[in-house]
Amino acid sequence: MELSVIITHYKTPGLLDLCIESIKAHIRNIKYEIIVVDSNSEETTQDFLKENYPEVTIIPFKKNVGYSKVVNAGLIRAKGNYILLLNADIVVLEKSVSEMLEYIREHPHVGIVGPRLLDFVGNIQSSCFSFPKLRTILARRTSFGKTSFGKRILSEFITNSFTADSPIKTDWLQGSAMMVRKKAVQKVGLWDERFFMYFEDTDWCRRFWKSGYEVIYLPAAKMAHYYHRASKKWGALLDIFLNKRARIHIVSAIKYFWKYRHDN
């Protein structure tokens, strides 16, 4: 099989339906499978998929086991030579998958390729970044980011690369939408399940680079993304105390920096 499409889903059945419909509408002349990994799965969602998309493989988890475990469940089941990872809030646009597939086929040194992400009115979203440093987290989560030095740190992290018109190398891509080479996954390994949520995509891209594979941002391939930054709500210390996802983000950051503490 040429392509496995893995959709990670968590309680957004309306968006999941749009995602699957967009895949069926825009992937043509390719033998592919769709795998939906459903976290904190509800019977109504499973029944809907079975009735409306009987060809889809469903992997349900009764509990919210974390993003990495959900992705890994799909990766283990995938049969395709290439694997497209999508969050359920992604809508595949015309030619996006064929553009990514053609690029990764023709460049054997590339392990991961990611599309340009657009919001639902066509604005470009930042989706490729430099590897974060401790000061990056400080700048993103406190008023330090509003200082001139903090703004410089953020501009180094959120580069202007996502506005490029040609394929470019990037440190890491947002895990919402990325295509990977299965042979590369077999060499690099699955997602690190110590990350419940956040930094798992950063870590994976870093491991791809360490294994000799390039990570590429491909602006010619475009997908729509219903993005909501749930880890930042009130800002600064209030998020740490009042926002559960912000606390998870901080914990994942600590794990990430500890894991790579000996790297330059």
N, C-alpha and C positions, 0 to 999 in steps of 0.2 A: 504493500500500500504506500502511496506517495505521501499522504498528509494525514496527520491526526490533529483535530481541533479540540483542545481542552478548554472548557468553559468552567470557571470557578464561580459558584453562586452562593449567595447568602441573603435569603429573604427579600428578593426583589423580582418576583415572578414576571411582572410586567416587562421589566427590562430584559430579563432572560428570553422572553418570547421575541422581543425585537431583535436581540442578538442572533438567535437561531434563524429567524426569518431572513436577516441580512446575509448570513452565511449561505443559506440555501439559494438566495437570489444572486449572489455575486461570486460564488466559487463554481467555475465551469470547467469542463474538460480535464478534471483532476479527480482521481480516485481518492476519496477521503472518508474519514469517519468523524463523528462528533461524540465527544465524551463530556457529560455534565457531572461535575463533582459538587454535590449539594451539601453544604455545611449547615448543621442544625436543621436537617431536612424535615419538611412537613409533608404529610401524605397527600394533601391537595396539590402540591407542586409535582410530586411524583406521578400522581394520577393524570394531571394535565399533560405532562411530558409523554407518558405512555399512550394517551389517547390521541394527541396531536402530532407527536414526533416519535412513532414507534421504532424508527431506525436509530434513535439516539441511545447510547449506553449511559445509564445512570449509576453513579456511585454515591449512595447516600451516607451521610454521617449523622447520627442522632444528636450529637453535641457539636458545639463550635470547637473544633480541635485545633484551630489555628491555620493560617494561610499556607504555611509551608507543607504541612501534612496533607492538605487538600490538593495542592499542586502535585506533590509526590505521588499521591494515589492515581492521578491521571497519567503522569509520566510513566509509571510502572505498567499501566494498562495499554498505553499507546502502541500502535503497530506501525505507524507511518515512519518513513525515512526522515521526514521533517515534522516538527511539532509546532503548532501555533497555539500559544497560551493567550487566553482572553479572559478578562473579567466580564461578568454578565452585563456590566454597564457600557460595553463597547458595541458600536454598530459598525459593521464592516461595510466599507464603501466600494464603489466600482473599481475593479482592477487592483485593489490594494493587496490582496493575497497573491495574485499572479505576479505582481511587481516584486514582492518580498521573496517568493519562491524562485523566481528567475534569478534574482541577485544572489541568493545564498547558494544556488546550484552552481553558478558561474564563478564563485569565489570560495574555493575549498578552505582557505585560511580563515574564513569568517564563521564564527560559532553562533552568534546571535545577531539578528537584525530586527530593528524596531521601526514602526511607521511614524509618520507625523500624526499627532493627535489634535483633533479640532473639537471645540465645544459645539453645541447644537445650533449656533448661529454663525459658525465658520471661523471663529477666532482661534489662533494657534495656541495650544497649551505647551508649557515647558515639560519635556519628557526625557531629556538627556542631560546628564549632570557630570560634574567632576566628583571624584571620591571625596566624601565629607571629612572634615577634621573636627576636633572637639570645639574649636571656636565657631565652626559652622552652626552647630546646634545652639550655642549661646546666642549667636546673631539671629537665628530664626525664632527663638523662643523668648527673648527678652528685649528690652528697649535698647540694648547695645546695638541691635541691628539697624537702629535709626541714626546712629552716629556715622561719621564719614568713613571711619575704619570698618565699622560693621557693614556698611553698604558695600564696601570694596570686597569684603569676605563673601557676602551673598552673591555679588556679581561673578566672583570666581567659581562659586558653586553652581548657581543657576546661570550657565553661560548663555550666550546668544546663539549657540550652535543650532538650537531648535528652529531658528528662522532661516537656516541655510537652505539653498536650493539644490545642492548636490549631496551625494552620500558622504558622510564624515565619520571618522572614528570618534568614539566617545567612551569615557570611563565606564558609565553604566546607564542603563535604560530603565525607565519605569516599567514595572512588571505587569501593568495593565494590559499590554499587548506586545508580544514579542514572538518571533519565530526562531527556533533553534534546530540545529542539526543533531539527529539522534545519536550518531556516532560520537559527536562531541560530548553529549550528555553522558554517554557510557564512559568516557574518559574523565570528565570533570566530576561527575557524581550528581546526586539529587540535591534538592534544596536542603539547607541546614535547618533541621526541625527545632533547634534551640531558639530560633526566632519565631515567636508565636505570630507576630505581625509587625511589619516594617523592617527594613534593612535586609530582608532575605533576598530581594532582587539585587541590591547593591553588592551583597556578599557573593551571589552567584556570578554576576558579571566580573567581579574581581577574580574569582577562581577561573573563569574562562580565560582572562588575560594571562593569568599565571600558568595556564596549561598551553599557552601558545596560540589561542584563538582570538580573533579580533571581534569587537562589539561595534556594530555599525548602525547609525541613524540614517534611515532612508526616507527623505521627505517626499519622494515621488509616490510612495504608498501612503494613503490617507485613511484614517478611521475616525469616527466620532466617539467622543467619550463624555459620559455624564459624570463629571468629577465633582466630588464634595470632600473637602479636606476636613475629615472628622476629628483629626488629632489636634486641630487648632480652632478653638472656639472663642474663649475669652481673652487669651493671651497671657504671657508671662507666667507668674507663679500660680495664678488662679487656675490655669489649665492643668497644672500638675496635681492640684488638690481636688478639682471638681470634674475634670474630664478624664474618664477611664482610658480612652484611646491615647490621650497625651501621655499618661503614665506608662502605657505599654510602649509607646514610641521611645520614651526616655530609657526604659529598661532594655529595649532592643539596641539602642545606641550604645549603651554601656557594654553589652555583650559583643557588639561589633568592634568597638575600639579595643576591648580586651583581647579579642581574637587576633587582631592585627597589631598588637602592641609592639612587636619586634620588627615590623616593617618600617622602612624609611618613608 
